[in-house]
Amino acid sequence: MKRQLRLREHDRFVQVRRQGRAWSSHCCVIIVLPNHLAHSRFGFSVSKRVGKAVVRNKVRRRLREIVRHHVTQIRPGQDIVIIARPDAKDETYTALQAMLLSLFRRAGLWIETPEKVEKS
């Protein structure tokens, strides 16, 4: 993921967690706070409750990859913290992706792209 799309400052993480609005599922939580920039920034949090370092890193890589693939369809101007819950380690990539995209839709962050019209 590009550096400008990462949420890295600890103070901003804390601010998003305290002041942001949250949506959750059994494996993830997203917390959203407007940032008034031309792009959205993403932060990832995977606690030790999820598992040992290898498992946490795997979950974090999966979440980061899902966001990287869909960043153009996520509404700009938001700071988004994605928190993995312990159930995330048992989910497949596809299931985790479906869950995260569902959360983005519920939060109103998803930009629907028009369907391609097939010529007959």
C-alpha positions in Angstrom: 0.0 0.0 0.0 1.2 3.5 -0.8 2.6 5.4 2.2 0.1 8.3 1.8 -2.7 5.7 2.3 -1.4 4.5 5.6 -2.5 5.7 9.0 0.7 5.6 11.0 0.5 8.2 13.8 -0.4 6.9 17.2 -2.3 10.0 18.2 -4.5 9.8 15.1 -5.2 6.1 15.8 -6.4 7.1 19.3 -8.4 10.0 17.9 -10.2 7.7 15.4 -10.9 5.1 18.0 -12.3 7.7 20.5 -14.2 9.9 18.1 -15.0 7.7 15.1 -18.1 5.7 14.3 -17.8 1.9 14.4 -19.3 -1.0 12.5 -18.5 -4.6 13.4 -18.9 -8.2 12.4 -17.7 -11.4 14.0 -14.2 -11.1 12.6 -13.5 -7.4 12.1 -14.4 -3.9 13.3 -14.0 -0.7 11.2 -13.9 2.7 12.8 -14.3 5.7 10.6 -13.5 9.4 11.1 -13.4 12.1 8.4 -9.9 13.4 7.7 -10.7 16.2 5.2 -8.0 15.0 2.8 -8.3 14.1 -0.9 -7.7 10.4 0.0 -8.6 7.9 2.7 -6.0 6.5 5.1 -6.1 3.0 6.6 -4.7 1.7 9.8 -4.7 -2.0 10.9 -4.8 -3.4 14.4 -4.3 -7.0 15.2 -4.0 -7.8 18.9 -2.3 -10.7 20.6 -5.7 -12.2 21.3 -5.8 -13.2 17.6 -2.7 -15.4 17.9 1.0 -15.5 17.8 3.1 -13.2 15.6 2.9 -15.4 12.5 -0.9 -15.6 12.7 -1.3 -11.8 13.4 1.0 -10.9 10.5 -1.0 -13.3 8.2 -4.3 -11.6 9.1 -2.8 -8.1 8.8 -1.4 -9.0 5.3 -4.7 -10.3 4.2 -6.6 -7.2 5.4 -4.0 -4.9 3.8 -4.3 -6.8 0.5 -8.1 -6.6 0.5 -7.9 -2.8 1.0 -5.2 -2.4 -1.6 -7.3 -4.2 -4.2 -10.4 -2.1 -3.5 -9.0 1.3 -2.4 -10.5 3.0 -5.6 -14.0 1.9 -4.6 -13.7 3.3 -1.0 -15.0 6.9 -0.5 -12.0 9.3 -0.1 -11.6 11.7 2.9 -11.8 9.2 5.7 -9.4 7.8 8.3 -10.3 4.1 8.7 -9.0 1.8 11.4 -9.6 -1.9 10.8 -9.4 -4.1 13.9 -9.2 -7.8 13.6 -11.0 -10.0 16.0 -9.8 -13.5 17.0 -12.3 -15.2 14.6 -10.4 -13.5 11.7 -7.6 -16.1 11.9 -10.0 -18.9 11.0 -11.5 -17.2 8.0 -10.4 -17.8 4.4 -9.2 -14.8 2.3 -12.5 -14.8 0.4 -14.7 -14.9 3.5 -12.6 -12.1 5.1 -12.9 -10.1 1.9 -16.7 -10.5 1.8 -17.0 -9.5 5.4 -14.8 -6.4 5.1 -16.5 -5.2 1.9 -19.9 -5.7 3.7 -18.7 -3.5 6.5 -17.6 -0.8 4.0 -21.1 -0.9 2.4 -22.8 -0.7 5.8 -20.6 2.3 6.7 -21.6 4.0 3.5 -18.0 4.1 2.3 -18.4 1.8 -0.8 -18.7 3.5 -4.2 -20.6 1.3 -6.6 -19.1 1.1 -10.0 -21.6 1.0 -12.9 -22.0 -2.5 -14.5 -20.3 -3.0 -17.8 -22.9 -3.3 -20.6 -22.3 -6.2 -22.9 -22.8 -5.7 -26.6 -24.9 -8.4 -28.3 
